[in-house]
């Protein structure tokens, strides 16, 4: 899975990792791990992140090619 | 807004400090006085080490977020695997012939060291990644040896300098681990095997028991060996562009 958390953090919210972590109720380490792709957040955390940036979860997180259902 | 308490990081949680204090206090008090051993102090160490985890599993302590909980559980699983595998190796070894344990406490200490080391290393790799963990561990190793060399030979500058040269490979590997992690991983594995053979012979010459020897190996060679494995196993991460 890939994500655009770092992109939206810089472009949309212009906040630091620490500030984002505080807003969604996790540690800065968690935000770092998500941005590096080392951790896939829970649905609840993904929804909170999307709410901070004002985007949908699908805009924030995407399955890598070959990882989802194909018609 | 800055207050007079601003120097105290609001994100600092008290639990690690409390548990760390209990662990340290337990170790320091365990020897007790000359006439009496304060065996109960060891319980403090166990309480400090495992108490917070038990409270978290019971749901009475909620100081970690989902990523930290997952990292802790993964580290616990790794410690379980390591201790489980070694347990069976030990049983097979004991049954392979007549064996005599010098002190039962040594075996418990050995497993405690194995559990603790595996858990700690796995946690660090989860939080920092293999490269950063190996880099910092190697710096700590080199720094600790350097301090030891200075403390033991400070009155003999030439001797101090010669002994300090031993620390150069550690600092070199720390630097190399950032540039060429897999090659450094292979180097560390080779160094682990070398130190294992060297320490085995030293311990044999000094008549140290197998358990004491194994515990020393875990604490001394374990970090080098584990860093080597972690560096070689790390996936090569590709640089992702900021804007997709």
HADDOCK unambig.tbl for C-alpha pairs under 7 A between the chains (distance, minus, plus):
assign (segid A and resid 6 and name CA) (segid B and resid 242 and name CA) 6.89 0.50 0.50
assign (segid A and resid 7 and name CA) (segid B and resid 242 and name CA) 5.39 0.50 0.50
assign (segid A and resid 7 and name CA) (segid B and resid 243 and name CA) 5.74 0.50 0.50
assign (segid A and resid 26 and name CA) (segid B and resid 65 and name CA) 5.60 0.50 0.50
assign (segid A and resid 27 and name CA) (segid B and resid 65 and name CA) 6.85 0.50 0.50
assign (segid A and resid 30 and name CA) (segid B and resid 67 and name CA) 5.71 0.50 0.50
